C-alpha cells in the first residue's frame, strides 16, 4: 500500500530528478522510492542481530550464564 508524503528539495535537484525519471521512463515518485530503498539498503543493516553470550540451559538460570562477565 502506498502512502503520500510531501518533501521539499532544492530546485536544481528536482529538475535533475525529473530529467532522470523521463530518461528512465518512470514516474518521479518511483525514482525517489528506488533511490531511498538503495540508500537504506546501504546504511541500515538487513537484520538487527541481538548479540548474546554463548550459554546453555541447565534447567535453571544463573546470573553468570545470563550476563557473562559483565
DAJO-V211135 format. One record per pair of residues at least 24 apart in sequence whose C-alpha atoms are under 6 Angstrom apart, sorted by sequence separation. I is the first residue (numbers start at 1). J is the second residue. D is the distance in whole Angstrom. If there is no record, write none. Layout:
BEGIN
i->(I | I)
j->(J | J)
d->(D | D)
END
This chain:
BEGIN
none
END
